[in-house]
Amino acid sequence: MFKSLQRQSARQLQNLTKAPLAARSYSAVTKEPFNWKDPLGSSNLFTEDELAIAETAEAYCQERMLPRVLGTTAPQHLLTVPSSLC
């Protein structure tokens, strides 16, 4: 019994040394550059209509709301020109 176990172990070791060990590789996964506009990849979950609504809302916020917010929150000393420069 011991000899059969010894032979079986020896065969397994020979098979391991003959076959190259597979290195862990993630090459099967395509590496895409990180998307800063959609870091969670949620755009894949929405329909075309929902994406159109999101784009419209983003455009509105950028064009209409952002200038208002920046205008009201900017420090007053940055909005006025010092008299020494006039």
C-alpha positions as CSV (number, residue, x, y, z in Angstrom):
1,M,0.0,0.0,0.0
2,F,2.8,2.4,0.8
3,K,4.6,1.6,-2.5
4,S,1.4,2.3,-4.5
5,L,1.0,5.6,-2.7
6,Q,4.6,6.4,-3.3
7,R,4.3,5.6,-7.0
8,Q,1.2,7.7,-7.4
9,S,2.8,10.7,-5.7
10,A,5.9,10.3,-7.9
11,R,3.7,10.3,-11.0
12,Q,1.9,13.4,-9.9
13,L,5.2,15.2,-9.2
14,Q,6.4,14.1,-12.7
15,N,3.3,15.4,-14.3
16,L,3.6,18.7,-12.5
17,T,7.2,19.2,-13.5
18,K,6.5,18.4,-17.1
19,A,3.6,20.7,-17.5
20,P,4.4,24.4,-17.1
21,L,2.6,26.0,-14.3
22,A,0.0,28.5,-15.4
23,A,0.7,31.9,-14.1
24,R,-2.3,33.9,-12.9
25,S,-3.1,36.2,-15.7
26,Y,-5.9,38.6,-16.3
27,S,-5.2,39.0,-20.0
28,A,-8.6,37.4,-20.9
29,V,-10.2,40.5,-19.3
30,T,-10.0,43.5,-21.6
31,K,-8.6,46.5,-19.8
32,E,-10.6,49.6,-20.7
33,P,-9.4,53.0,-19.6
34,F,-11.2,54.3,-16.6
35,N,-14.3,56.3,-17.5
36,W,-14.5,59.4,-15.2
37,K,-17.9,60.4,-16.5
38,D,-19.4,57.1,-15.5
39,P,-17.1,55.4,-12.9
40,L,-19.7,52.8,-11.9
41,G,-20.6,51.8,-15.4
42,S,-24.3,52.6,-14.8
43,S,-24.9,53.8,-18.3
44,N,-25.0,50.2,-19.3
45,L,-28.0,49.7,-17.1
46,F,-30.3,52.4,-18.5
47,T,-32.4,52.5,-21.7
48,E,-31.8,55.0,-24.4
49,D,-34.7,57.2,-23.2
50,E,-33.3,57.3,-19.7
51,L,-29.8,58.2,-21.0
52,A,-31.3,61.0,-23.1
53,I,-33.1,62.4,-20.0
54,A,-29.8,62.2,-18.0
55,E,-27.9,64.0,-20.8
56,T,-30.6,66.7,-21.0
57,A,-30.5,67.3,-17.2
58,E,-26.7,67.4,-17.2
59,A,-26.6,70.0,-20.0
60,Y,-29.2,72.1,-18.2
61,C,-27.2,72.0,-15.0
62,Q,-24.0,73.0,-16.8
63,E,-25.5,75.8,-18.9
64,R,-28.0,77.3,-16.6
65,M,-27.3,76.4,-13.0
66,L,-23.5,76.4,-12.8
67,P,-23.1,80.1,-13.7
68,R,-25.6,81.0,-11.1
69,V,-24.0,79.0,-8.4
70,L,-20.5,80.3,-9.3
71,G,-21.8,83.8,-9.3
72,T,-23.4,83.6,-5.9
73,T,-20.6,81.7,-4.1
74,A,-17.6,83.5,-5.5
75,P,-15.8,85.7,-2.9
76,Q,-16.6,89.3,-3.4
77,H,-13.0,90.4,-3.4
78,L,-12.4,88.2,-6.5
79,L,-15.3,89.8,-8.4
80,T,-14.2,93.4,-8.0
81,V,-11.1,95.0,-9.5
82,P,-8.8,96.7,-7.0
83,S,-8.7,100.5,-7.4
84,S,-4.9,100.3,-7.7
85,L,-5.2,98.4,-11.0
86,C,-7.7,100.9,-12.5
